[in-house]
Amino acid sequence: MAEGAVSEPAFDIERADILAGVPHGFFGSAGGAHQFGYGGPGALDDVRQLRRAAAASICRGAVPVAPAQVHSANVITLGEAWPDAPQGRPEADALVTARKGLALAIVSADCAPVLLADRQAGVVAAAHAGWRGTVGGIIANTLDAMCALGARPEHIAAAIGPAIAQRNYEVDAAMRDQFSSADDAHFVSAPLRDGEARWLFDLPGAIAARLERCGVPDVEVIAQDTFSQSARYHSYRRKMSAGADEYGRQISMIALCP
């Protein structure tokens, strides 16, 4: 457990070996008991309190800071926290800071959470990378913001958290066409559906490739499939395929402890 963390056995947390010593966690649903997104089911105050407890579990006294995610490539560099409220948070899909005591947080439900740290520079980041953000440049933009605070790509460690696995991520030609030939290796052909071509897309693999192309040598993929593990993770695609009209989110956090 990272220095300054608070033990919280109720949480289901995956941690990355590559971020050892950096306060962080990829929080699952704990059997459906934990829902971390303001847009999902449950009372808003319950979600707020759960997010606070998650931040405290990785770093005592840390303040959770999360953007209003919009599947963009926008990055915010944080000096101060803003209120963790359902409305009024800045729109972005990645946060970067060198300030201690802030637990950078992003929510996900099949998209990939990415946590990054340059221990030497004292800079951390959290990014939400769905296919739109990935093809739009969220990874490169996050790294640029980290480097503006003194980080260096060769000193950055990055962990890609639980996300939908390739075997469960079927996409159509409209989505496939958004990517260039540099991403061909991350698509495999799937059976036709309604006479239309389909592919299976490796989202974590595409993100890892971008990190490596940007000069980040230390990348770890947490190989946990959100779609198939209903007891551990929320999944947008699983819920929609079942005809549900709402879905839960997990949360991923990283911090610099005071």
SERO-126526 format. One line per 3 residues: number of its first residue (from 1); their letters; for each residue x, y, z of N, C-alpha, C. Coordinates in steps of 0.001 Angstrom, whole numbers. Atoms other than C-alpha are relative to their C-alpha. Layout:
! residues N
NUM = a = X Y Z X Y Z X Y Z ~ ...
//
This chain:
! residues 258
1 = mae = 849 -1198 0 0 0 0 876 1237 0 ~ -787 -1218 99 1328 3447 -893 -29 761 1315 ~ -100 -784 -1222 2485 5709 1932 -1139 1015 66
4 = gav = 1068 -964 -185 -360 7782 3340 -1376 -529 -342 ~ 1291 549 383 -3100 5468 2100 -768 -474 1226 ~ 880 488 -1041 -6056 4400 4204 -549 -1352 -431
7 = sep = 524 1317 337 -7058 742 4307 -1517 59 -156 ~ 1449 10 255 -10507 240 2804 -351 -1319 -677 ~ 185 1337 573 -11243 -3470 2370 -1265 -140 -846
10 = afd = 1225 123 768 -14684 -2810 883 224 245 -1482 ~ -249 -307 1401 -13144 -1541 -2340 665 -1173 -718 ~ -654 963 895 -12197 -3851 -5210 954 812 -868
13 = ier = -985 -873 646 -8963 -2272 -6444 1040 -836 -737 ~ -1145 516 744 -6543 -3293 -9177 1103 1051 46 ~ -1138 -910 19 -3084 -1789 -8927 1039 -512 -994
16 = adi = -990 340 1024 -326 -1705 -11517 1381 -107 622 ~ -1373 155 -496 3119 -3037 -10704 882 1156 -462 ~ -853 -1026 585 4598 -376 -12954 -130 1335 736
19 = lag = 208 -1222 -786 3182 2341 -10663 231 -239 1487 ~ -265 315 -1404 4426 755 -7432 587 1220 712 ~ -456 -1141 -779 4918 3415 -4779 -714 1293 -302
22 = vph = 802 -1170 356 2644 5909 -6534 -1436 -275 444 ~ 1375 250 -434 -768 6241 -4840 -961 -46 -1194 ~ 893 133 1144 -3250 4934 -7383 -904 -1205 198
25 = gff = 857 1169 -18 -6030 2459 -7986 -1013 35 -1124 ~ 1085 191 953 -8423 1113 -10593 -1127 -682 779 ~ 1057 465 -886 -11655 705 -8614 -1118 -666 -799
28 = gsa = 1094 713 638 -14200 -1906 -9663 -1310 205 734 ~ 1345 -194 -533 -17865 -2265 -8779 -240 -718 1326 ~ 173 774 -1239 -17347 -4619 -5793 -1331 -744 -10
31 = gga = 1221 777 107 -20106 -6886 -6976 -1238 830 -288 ~ 1108 -884 316 -22234 -3987 -8137 -335 984 1101 ~ 304 -879 -1129 -22189 -2219 -4754 494 1419 -214
34 = hqf = -625 -1303 175 -20034 665 -5959 -244 536 -1409 ~ 273 -688 1253 -21143 3063 -8693 548 1417 163 ~ -777 -1209 -227 -18812 6047 -9106 -351 1164 -923
37 = gyg = 275 -1053 969 -20392 8100 -11901 -1281 751 289 ~ 1194 -807 -244 -22816 11000 -11474 -1092 -260 -1037 ~ 1005 278 1014 -24558 9961 -14688 -645 -1356 128
40 = gpg = 531 1341 -152 -25332 6474 -13414 -1055 -80 1082 ~ 1039 175 -1016 -27822 5003 -10961 499 356 1393 ~ -347 -280 -1386 -27922 5897 -7285 -109 1464 353
43 = ald = 114 -1369 -488 -28250 9005 -5161 1304 754 -202 ~ -1187 -799 286 -25859 11809 -6033 909 126 1213 ~ -842 -144 -1186 -24677 12239 -2455 735 -1294 310
46 = dvr = -679 1282 -194 -23886 8520 -2234 1204 -117 -927 ~ -1106 25 956 -21742 8812 -5363 1118 917 475 ~ -996 -965 -479 -19973 11884 -3960 794 -570 1179
49 = qlr = -674 560 -1168 -19196 10173 -661 890 -1182 -379 ~ -792 1147 435 -17962 7044 -2417 1280 465 -681 ~ -1186 -537 664 -15584 9087 -4575 987 565 1019
52 = raa = -877 -516 -1050 -14229 10823 -1478 705 -1142 730 ~ -589 1136 -697 -13680 7497 254 1052 -694 -865 ~ -982 613 901 -11905 6097 -2808 1291 815 -17
55 = aas = -1196 -849 -17 -9532 9085 -2873 783 -191 1293 ~ -665 186 -1289 -8795 8659 843 667 -1358 103 ~ -572 1345 -82 -8086 4962 324 1353 -108 -686
58 = icr = -1327 28 621 -5104 5743 -1900 934 1040 593 ~ -824 -1074 -543 -3909 8918 -151 -808 748 1055 ~ 744 -613 -1104 -5067 10150 3248 -147 1510 -223
61 = gav = 260 -1421 143 -6712 13561 2916 -54 505 -1427 ~ 11 -441 1401 -6581 13624 -879 -1393 438 -421 ~ 1261 -543 502 -9276 15629 -2645 -260 -563 -1395
64 = pva = 269 523 1344 -10937 13874 -5619 -331 1131 -971 ~ 251 -987 1045 -10898 15944 -8802 -255 -766 -1295 ~ 378 703 1219 -12707 14665 -11880 -620 978 -985
67 = paq = 616 -873 1004 -13660 16385 -15152 -1374 -505 -411 ~ 1195 455 703 -16942 16240 -16996 473 -578 -1327 ~ -594 672 1158 -15921 13679 -19608 -918 60 -1213
70 = vhs = 790 -193 1223 -17030 14209 -23201 587 -748 -1194 ~ -640 778 1066 -14965 11667 -25217 822 909 -912 ~ -807 -961 739 -12586 14453 -26257 1475 -349 111
73 = anv = -1445 93 -191 -8828 14878 -26516 496 1161 854 ~ -335 -1168 -804 -8904 17817 -24080 630 -391 1329 ~ -755 256 -1227 -6488 17903 -21133 14 1273 838
76 = itl = -75 -1128 -925 -6574 20159 -18063 1181 -220 939 ~ -1076 9 -980 -3472 20950 -16003 -510 672 1265 ~ 612 -443 -1245 -4541 21335 -12385 1001 649 947
79 = gea = -713 -604 -1110 -3247 23753 -9796 -860 5 1239 ~ 973 -15 -1084 -6387 23852 -7678 -1116 -990 -306 ~ 1152 890 168 -9268 21489 -7076 -1255 813 -271
82 = wpd = 1326 -584 116 -12815 22276 -8117 -986 -918 726 ~ 957 829 -732 -15956 21027 -6336 -355 -1266 -770 ~ 384 1264 637 -16755 17395 -7016 -1521 -91 7
85 = apq = 1455 -103 83 -20342 18125 -8015 -478 -548 -1339 ~ 516 535 1270 -22596 16626 -10708 51 996 -1142 ~ 25 -1030 1026 -22755 19941 -12583 1131 1001 227
88 = grp = -945 -1100 -118 -20259 22688 -13328 1464 -362 -92 ~ -1409 373 140 -17060 20683 -13681 474 265 -1427 ~ -517 -258 1347 -14809 21610 -16634 -46 -1263 -868
91 = ead = 45 1127 939 -15146 19406 -19720 1411 -341 -470 ~ -1307 501 442 -12059 17314 -20482 -9 -1505 184 ~ -123 1445 -178 -10922 13712 -20648 1362 -414 525
94 = alv = -1246 320 -685 -7548 13944 -18936 364 1150 926 ~ -469 -964 -982 -6075 15692 -15926 1473 -258 280 ~ -1429 79 -295 -2424 16447 -15140 289 937 1157
97 = tar = -374 -893 -1096 -877 17867 -11974 1385 -329 545 ~ -1221 176 -797 2311 18376 -10008 -291 368 1447 ~ 378 -415 -1350 394 19425 -6903 -346 -1210 853
100 = kgl = 299 1085 -924 250 17125 -3905 -1381 173 603 ~ 1284 -14 -683 -3023 16173 -2296 -1210 -33 -899 ~ 1125 102 937 -5167 15982 -5444 -49 -1423 -556
103 = ala = 193 1331 576 -6563 12599 -6467 -669 172 -1353 ~ 544 -143 1345 -6982 12850 -10229 -857 -1223 -309 ~ 959 1090 157 -10017 10775 -11175 -695 62 -1348
106 = ivs = 825 116 1200 -11705 9560 -14317 -889 -1239 157 ~ 918 1134 -58 -14712 7257 -14675 -39 -682 -1365 ~ 37 759 1254 -15170 4548 -17276 -976 -1156 133
109 = adc = 913 1152 19 -17482 1729 -18313 161 -726 -1328 ~ -494 693 1195 -15637 -83 -21176 1168 751 -615 ~ -1171 -764 438 -13368 2779 -22262 1161 -259 957
112 = apv = -1184 314 -790 -9824 2538 -20953 426 1171 876 ~ -651 -985 -849 -8588 4462 -17921 1513 -160 -110 ~ -1468 33 103 -4909 5383 -18210 566 883 1109
115 = lla = -654 -732 -1072 -2849 6420 -15175 1488 75 -311 ~ -1391 -235 382 602 7924 -15682 730 744 1102 ~ -800 -680 -1005 3442 9093 -13448 1447 122 -454
118 = drq = -1439 -207 81 6906 10604 -13741 455 235 1430 ~ -396 -101 -1399 8318 9917 -10289 1087 1043 202 ~ -1104 -936 -150 11443 12000 -10880 -484 1445 -25
121 = agv = 504 -1363 133 9526 15115 -11912 -1126 306 977 ~ 1127 -216 -885 6669 14596 -9468 -1236 468 -751 ~ 1141 -360 841 3984 14734 -12159 -827 -1256 -236
124 = vaa = 887 1130 249 945 12472 -12488 -1138 434 -916 ~ 1103 -284 915 -1957 12200 -14916 -984 -1160 0 ~ 1050 1005 188 -5235 10360 -15431 -750 348 -1278
127 = aha = 665 -236 1281 -6835 9958 -18858 -1101 -1027 -231 ~ 1113 852 427 -10104 8530 -20183 132 -170 -1508 ~ -295 239 1413 -9413 6896 -23545 -974 -1005 -587
130 = gwr = 838 824 850 -12294 5573 -25564 565 52 -1416 ~ -568 -6 1346 -11891 5074 -29288 73 1420 -550 ~ -20 -1371 525 -12771 8714 -30030 1190 779 561
133 = gtv = -1133 -688 -584 -10249 10093 -27586 1325 -545 -482 ~ -1245 624 455 -7629 7612 -28703 379 480 -1390 ~ -309 -440 1356 -7873 8485 -32375 157 1514 -65
136 = ggi = -71 -1458 -4 -8259 12173 -31493 1265 568 597 ~ -1274 -474 -526 -4965 12390 -29620 67 207 1492 ~ -9 -205 -1445 -5785 12176 -25901 1323 -439 628
139 = ian = -1249 484 -595 -2599 10216 -25189 1131 997 -235 ~ -1068 -965 295 -200 12603 -26954 -233 1316 736 ~ 300 -1258 -683 -1977 15611 -25462 290 -85 1498
142 = tld = -292 196 -1416 -1706 14179 -21951 1495 20 253 ~ -1455 14 -158 1992 13522 -22381 588 1393 -189 ~ -483 -1372 206 2542 17043 -23726 -234 846 1247
145 = amc = 308 -767 -1208 830 18495 -20650 904 -413 1158 ~ -926 446 -1029 2974 16350 -18360 1392 590 -217 ~ -1336 -527 305 6140 17451 -20125 82 1505 249
148 = alg = 20 -1433 -284 5098 21102 -19755 236 277 1482 ~ -263 -132 -1439 5355 20501 -15983 1352 -571 399 ~ -1341 496 -295 8818 19005 -16267 204 -1487 -159
151 = arp = -157 1435 227 8123 15338 -17001 746 -260 -1299 ~ -663 425 1230 10068 13445 -19650 -567 -1354 -405 ~ 626 1259 420 8558 10645 -21761 753 -1240 453
154 = ehi = -782 1181 -359 11410 8276 -20993 -36 -310 1494 ~ 121 222 -1447 10745 8678 -17263 -1433 -309 425 ~ 1410 196 -319 6974 8162 -17459 -355 -1485 -2
157 = aaa = 588 1336 -47 5308 4924 -16391 -1502 151 -216 ~ 1417 -98 335 1809 4289 -17735 -682 -1349 183 ~ 792 1212 -188 -836 1754 -16739 -1362 190 -650
160 = igp = 1312 0 676 -3887 987 -18900 -898 -951 772 ~ 828 767 -919 -6683 -189 -16644 -1055 -857 -663 ~ 1067 874 514 -9681 -2503 -17009 -832 690 -1076
163 = aia = 729 -537 1153 -11457 -1994 -20329 -607 -1174 -755 ~ 598 1066 795 -13504 -3929 -22841 1078 -705 -820 ~ -999 796 704 -11455 -6754 -24343 -341 -95 -1490
166 = qrn = 189 50 1447 -10968 -7146 -28073 -1051 -1015 -408 ~ 945 1051 401 -13013 -10348 -28227 -1453 436 158 ~ 1358 -480 -229 -16060 -8385 -27038 -282 1371 -600
169 = yev = 155 -1365 502 -15531 -5104 -28868 -152 -15 -1517 ~ 305 30 1432 -17205 -5457 -32249 -329 1403 -490 ~ 211 -1347 544 -17131 -2320 -34418 -330 -93 -1489
172 = daa = 401 -25 1400 -18432 -1291 -37830 988 800 -848 ~ -914 -665 925 -16823 284 -40881 124 1487 298 ~ -58 -1431 -297 -17726 3837 -39835 1015 297 1097
175 = mrd = -994 -183 -1057 -15659 3450 -36685 1387 -397 -498 ~ -1301 477 497 -12878 1455 -38372 657 1045 -882 ~ -545 -974 939 -12453 4185 -40979 587 1235 676
178 = qfs = -580 -1132 -723 -11541 6737 -38294 1484 -205 280 ~ -1385 335 -320 -8212 4964 -37802 815 -145 -1280 ~ -897 118 1150 -5217 4947 -40116 573 -1413 -91
181 = sad = -609 1314 194 -3254 2002 -41439 982 -349 1114 ~ -911 269 -1120 -903 2392 -38453 -674 -827 1086 ~ 743 760 -1009 -3648 770 -36382 -555 -1313 -528
184 = dah = 539 1235 578 -4340 -2193 -38675 174 -1198 923 ~ -285 1149 -859 -2774 -4569 -36159 -992 -129 1144 ~ 926 20 -1131 -5454 -3668 -33609 -1430 -361 -405
187 = fvs = 1301 436 500 -8360 -4837 -35772 128 -1402 -592 ~ 93 1305 661 -9267 -8401 -36683 -1421 -146 -535 ~ 1308 152 624 -12129 -9372 -38966 -942 -827 865
190 = apl = 1055 722 -707 -15384 -10509 -37385 -1055 -415 -1022 ~ 1051 406 944 -18379 -12251 -39000 -875 1180 -404 ~ 921 -1029 474 -20693 -10097 -41092 -1219 81 924
193 = rdg = 1244 -194 -740 -23673 -8622 -39269 -952 804 -885 ~ 959 -632 902 -26749 -7761 -41340 643 324 -1353 ~ -662 -166 1281 -24538 -8130 -44397 1112 1031 -22
196 = ear = -1011 -1050 -72 -22101 -5463 -43196 1275 -518 651 ~ -1288 400 -548 -18394 -5865 -42453 124 430 1456 ~ -225 -276 -1423 -17384 -5997 -38796 1432 -381 356
199 = wlf = -1330 294 -519 -14125 -6011 -36844 -55 -75 1517 ~ -212 -24 -1440 -12963 -6718 -33306 1198 907 258 ~ -992 -1050 -215 -10957 -3783 -31939 689 -166 1355
202 = dlp = -824 91 -1207 -8124 -3960 -29389 305 1413 492 ~ -184 -1361 -503 -8527 -644 -27557 1251 131 873 ~ -1228 -145 -796 -5826 -1228 -24891 1267 -99 -843
205 = gai = -1173 136 865 -3408 -2333 -27605 274 1259 -792 ~ -168 -1246 749 -4026 826 -29638 539 1105 891 ~ -496 -1006 -935 -3428 2971 -26565 1468 -261 326
208 = aar = -1391 346 -311 -244 1106 -25643 930 368 -1152 ~ -829 -334 1158 1067 1568 -29183 252 1492 -84 ~ -180 -1463 24 501 5324 -28960 971 456 1083
211 = ler = -943 -335 -1067 2313 5538 -25644 1428 -315 -429 ~ -1340 408 428 5251 3660 -27080 527 894 -1119 ~ -431 -895 1079 5338 5837 -30213 365 1386 529
214 = cgv = -308 -1300 -611 5427 8900 -27951 1233 -63 893 ~ -1250 103 -745 8550 7579 -26230 -129 -470 1425 ~ 192 524 -1359 7050 6047 -23068 412 -1476 2
217 = pdv = -498 1368 85 9040 2856 -22453 -688 -985 937 ~ 551 870 -1034 7216 1509 -19404 -1524 57 -23 ~ 1451 48 155 3636 529 -20212 -498 -1353 492
220 = evi = 621 1228 -500 1501 -2025 -18378 -1482 6 -344 ~ 1425 158 290 -1883 -3286 -19531 -604 -916 1058 ~ 729 821 -965 -4191 -4501 -16761 -1041 -801 -795
223 = aqd = 830 821 897 -5808 -7380 -18635 -1256 -480 714 ~ 1293 316 -608 -9272 -7243 -17049 -1088 519 -932 ~ 1039 -324 979 -12289 -7292 -19361 -1267 475 702
226 = tfs = 1186 -546 -652 -15107 -5022 -18214 -1293 -647 -493 ~ 1230 554 584 -17667 -6608 -20545 -357 -1352 606 ~ 297 1375 -407 -17348 -10213 -19402 -39 -191 1513
229 = qsa = -84 175 -1448 -16711 -9658 -15681 -1087 826 702 ~ 1123 -767 -541 -20146 -8550 -14520 58 135 1515 ~ -95 -80 -1451 -19313 -9238 -10870 1040 1025 465
232 = ryh = -1067 -929 -411 -16363 -6826 -10903 -109 1374 -637 ~ -67 -1252 740 -17008 -4135 -13489 -1330 371 -642 ~ 1094 -532 797 -19682 -1936 -14971 402 -31 -1473
235 = syr = -269 38 1432 -19996 -2129 -18754 -1148 646 -753 ~ 1005 -662 830 -21854 233 -21055 -553 -964 -1039 ~ 445 872 1095 -21976 -2294 -23873 -813 -1178 526
238 = rkm = 760 1109 -577 -23159 -5118 -21652 -1401 453 397 ~ 1309 -512 -426 -25958 -2990 -20194 -886 330 -1202 ~ 811 -369 1163 -27078 -1647 -23570 -470 -1237 -758
241 = sag = 408 1218 700 -27117 -5128 -25087 -1128 -714 727 ~ 1083 584 -790 -29473 -6143 -22277 -1241 874 12 ~ 1149 -873 92 -31797 -3261 -23069 -155 976 1145
244 = ade = 69 -934 -1125 -30989 -1174 -19986 90 1435 -502 ~ -58 -1409 396 -31370 2609 -20103 979 807 846 ~ -1048 -660 -764 -28624 3443 -17572 1063 -1026 361
247 = ygr = -1107 897 -308 -25300 2004 -16521 915 664 1020 ~ -928 -498 -1004 -22737 2337 -13753 1375 261 -569 ~ -1383 -287 383 -19147 3511 -13891 943 -430 1113
250 = qis = -1074 138 -948 -15937 2476 -12198 825 1289 -14 ~ -835 -1191 -76 -13345 5051 -11207 1453 -415 115 ~ -1442 221 -100 -9560 5230 -11536 622 1293 492
253 = mia = -570 -1172 -651 -7405 7565 -9456 1507 -134 144 ~ -1425 -75 -255 -3809 8667 -9046 280 1313 719 ~ -239 -1193 -822 -2309 11159 -6605 1480 91 374
256 = lcp = -1273 -248 -657 815 12704 -5148 -337 320 1449 ~ 352 -225 -1389 540 12394 -1387 806 1157 593 ~ -737 -1073 -676 1452 15401 806 1186 -551 787
//
